[in-house]
Amino acid sequence: MNEHVYQEAALWIDTLADGKLDDLQKRRFMKWLDLTPQNRQIFESMLATWQDPDIEIAFKQLKAIKAKPKYQFGMLVASFCSAIVLCFAVFFYPSQQTPEAYLLTAKNQSVTYKLSDGSQLELQTSGAIKVAYSSSTRELLLQDGQAYFSVAKDKNRPFIVSTDFGEIKAVGTQFNVDTHPSFAELTVYEGIVEVKNRVNGRHTLVKAGERVRIEAELTSEISKVDLANIVDWRSGWIEISDQNLAYLIEHLNRYSKKKIILKTTQLMNQKVAGRFRLDDTDQVVDMLSQMYSLNISENNDYLILTP
């Protein structure tokens, strides 16, 4: 019953044994590890056997099994040298020192986390965030996706969320941060937060009911948001009033089983407005194809939209 989990765990151990993982592999591995308690349990039980006297033979057997088109798993024992195990522990088990070091969500797996200071964050599907608390600061790095933060008050330890484009600093408040390849968007639901642009160093105060976009070299003007009627990702929907199609597709891809591709720049820049369901991407794509007279083609990995 657990054969596929043993197979996946063995392949990850094999991958780790081959050398240091790049950032994308790290992300994929952590998402797999946290997908189910069973994944972590089986992986750790296999990892614990690395000092077995027959380790060299077992590891060679694993290599041979990997090369076959069909896997047959009895008792799998995989190993690698102690230096690699130590490297793995440092990079992937910081939880031994900081329990909240890496938080990730897989496709269609939005999760609410309670942090050690009483703060809470809701991490959208396909999200990744690194948490690094100390006695003087509460620092978080939002690497992918979108997160809603409910910050516990602590005047002695500012709560700082970093993105590629700037820092968002708060003491006790509620706000949402949405990351994109070319900007990060902040919406404040309660209190006041301070935004610092990473490039030009500009500081901007953003209050409840306001929104700003942080880009590479500028922070947008503050816009008003109707908090009483706002529709955000936590409701399972996205509401767009003045964005392009590329913006919508990027959000849909966080949920879609197949990556949605827009084939032309003209399509990417097409203005779109409306309310769209995030967890039914196939229906949204069908609707878009009718609205904009688009053709849909697909293969095992992609949904491709063309004029």
Buried (B, 14 or more C-beta within 10 A) or exposed (E): EEEEBBBBBBBBBBEBBEEEBEEEEBBBBBBBBBBEEEBBEBBEEBBEBBEBEEBEEBBEBBEEBEEEEEBEBEEBBBBBEEEBBEBBEEBBEBEEEBEBBBBBBBEEBBBEBEBEBEBBBBBBBBBBBBBBBEEEBBBBBBBBBBBBBBBBBBEEBBBBBBBBBBBBBBBBBBBBBBBBEEBBBBBBBBBBBBBBBBEEEBEBEBEBBBBBBBBEEBBBEBEEBEBEEBEBBEEEEBBBEEBBBBBBBBBBBBBBEBEBBBBEEEBBEBEBEEEBBBBBBBEBBEBBBEEEEBEBEEEEEEBBBEE
